[in-house]
């Protein structure tokens, strides 16, 4: 089979104005960035505010494995398949971070015959949004240190400067650094570090900003940036981006990034790509603004939440939907036979290495046993009151007995149905079974009242405990002294009513990547706790989770180059 990059290069592209026309977006609201990309003017929302909303569909997944479950591929393929069965569909996904693109995870733009094109345009520098976030974030960080350096009029405690620098590179050497070396002219020494740009609070803010008009959205962006807590004073008072006089500049730098990006799938289905917060660190969902545009123009909007339903899916409900007031008509949980086998804990799988032969042998019993992970994710999503369709992202090597095992797990766990998806190899045609199942679930009569996990007036510790015990399967939580101190300070500062955005491993329902399947009875440790007040959540960090990824021994960056004809090679 051809590589994804070769398939993308051969796909017929429609001019971006034609893609917008498919959604009914007038040309006056389309701001082209070349022939095949555009920004969308947010004033569109005001003119079309009274349009009825389409159906909102969430795509999430089982706990990820190094194999990759094809969640984005399924999201894109489902959007294309809906159009093939006569439903006007659009997709809304996150922007790719260059860290994973040149690391090992990939660009999260789909693959095979189910991807966003042009591929390079979708994953490399898409209209400069991440660069704007990086610049604005580091400007706030510089102005925070500048206030401390020039007489410290705000009484900043240098040990409690909360904002770190960011860069969109996987670089473990920047996790912990000392700045301000070299004498007084170069600053004042202090220990700090870097996070990856997509974990910046500004990226989370970009995804959470809302408004009925461009002006309302811009004002919301400005308010949220101004509320960012960048440090604490020596008396424990929160110091904000407004206090260090950094919010205005940051808003100006992010003004264009606030506009959602429009691209297309390999079958010319409209694709709204906007914001890219990581799910194991931040909220892991694309922007509310992109969803608002999609829901006013399409019958079905398919949006994806990062990693498993315990991370991006839970945050979709408890953070994003709580803020936007939108609620999905159905959810899709993506699984593969291979991934479910791996959740038995029997197989050692290493990214980039050949799969164990025994993993590829027929073994429906292992599929059924590893299905404990799928059962838990279905239960978690159904706990929010949303009907679930399981999408089996099929491989040619899957045995009928193993497919039947997945169907049995789905039925026993209360899913509406299981549908086999072959969109990677067949494009939209391979997703028609899934599309029909999603339509049936979304249009099933019955109430769709939001059922959130916890009320906002619950104390922070109890919200963390509720999340850990009900979603992850923990028996109890354990707070480090630092985390307990930070939580007490946040509640004293009036931040106690914010929802929880847990930073934890994506490789297990628990905090420990080695715990496969659906572990129970463990203690869930909270190492530290941060407050993303502008984005609107409390940000506990569990176990050994890091906010700056590193590169492996054979990163994707080694294989990317330009051939003699000027074509990019090795990207996918």
Steps between C-alpha positions, in 0.01 A plus 500: 500500500618853427614719788258755642717777357484346151123456524462860613718628215282323240163607644298758303473824695204736478564875527435603860213729393318192365554318830349797686210503256420140593435628851305798377762746623494813281825598333513827696574300817779295340856633533719280276852403605608372159272285283404227746495652848303785651412682818130559572378843607317459831238758402343206318369389841297819543333479159416130543429503875135399458568196284400168660795296624604177337571173681817503712694171499799426725769255392715359780680170556625227727826554687768560234779255426821549298310345208270798461125445492414726205276746683570794270485274196158381618383858565594608148362184339170533685459856374561384145268200538214715627515701180495179299174389664334835437573684825688830481797442727803696614784417735657711775844392620804638678804649335815287491793579725844483339628316809313175423536552123877477530489268799314174463124550539439668166301799386149396605363578154379151418661259258458286190180592317360681803702815556502877479675646197731649400675289764804724542280808522290345775783393729781749436449855623124506422439872444744581783265438793743306722773751427267779615422311820871440564593865443215634712571258785871579510421872487293461818780300662757766409283781637446304822875469556542862392265618774701303756830635359402869501441563868237229545209741559251213523700314765542190283636198685763361260444152641135523392526631146251264339546570131773308316624555145370284213625370166335266247782246511538175692808591704560331835811713555275802555277344767707651781725800436662787685452845349653839574864386513790725406466794733249774573466619141373156402235475768475329838568126525204273572396147419220450248430288194328465166173334403396403148299780336179301476497468880510879535202649680463728199434197281236384747353851498488501119298179510262628770433851364139556395278777366211571263703753300864571421502786750348287776755224437788746502377652827467153651856420389627823658317434829627144521861599433474777758388247765800271450685454829869544418641516854418548867616781722702450817171530693331235284293732280451379140669718239342499156601578144305824538704585810830467311346697209544211254144409403450769237809407300417130519147564373629699204745221416219241508235701318533316168545164672151545645347437156438128428682341207317334211649214298360187334517123519621276223137489376463880530290487818542826695747476789511765774840487669552725799704494823708206614512448878647161599253270674738342750606852609224746407136449394578320173220640284474732202342841535147591601498763226570244226223277635258794506569573133468135404175447686340797322596373156499118504244236593769308686821629655749230599747619762781306661622497859863407558619159624250279688155577634651527850707802393381700199150356514441586865646848446273546198197456724612654830699794362416575136127419495449657841646825363340498153154373590520259206431129551560201272224286353726193499856390560728259313761295691776376268676168561714250312539126544874540549465769765246297696736202497777724631280602792532149639856602594640187330672664206801728485438760232763758411423783260694458176585134569341195330193368679532175695386205287272377777314833497401440138385141559127430532401537866145622570543414870770765536285750312217432740729522806662824382149623434486595867657826391231558237227415752628767739516767233149420380376520860678833552340658192156356576533647848466842338166392352625470142433198273815319385591339169819291495709542184728204435785642294560182302823354366502248212659247736213509753326164537119479493504339846689799637262748339213308658675522839508880472131503408423288808693735729322803353155343541566386857625849595183669373622650173234564236693285255844426363584598144805392302691790348740466208550868420882482499498268198169597339431860595141606560367183337660299780315703762142477375406227750634719781324809362163326495553375856587851620195652330276238661648568845490879461140502380371252756214660692564589859640777718858619468528677833862570598618276784824647627736318734501753785356839598734796490438589864657171614842559668800452270623190683158337478478576128839335450390201710174465306687505170760249616256252650213517251687544171844347561403221742715613795416413859643823640720798419824612665602865498864598538561774761570740212171417326304536824661840562427615146137389515450685829649814342274471195186469710610793716544702180144424383583235239317215672204493257712415196470154338789253499731441202715203601850459358576129500637223283295417194626140498285377788170578664714549810806720565736209423564409132574141603146441629309368199137405448265649759698512827323561831589547865811711446590828667513791258789740588491875437854641477414867461211724401486806275222750434410590141259774601480659155415171335266426788627189675721357774784294363622218731801298385494128579791263541800558274317694226719761331389811316791492255534177297838362395626341180557128463805325359353502147277808473299572186721806442783268390297388199356826367677658203464649153561276195669602174167616357427727795240275660477445873572137590485302823237715667239219497 
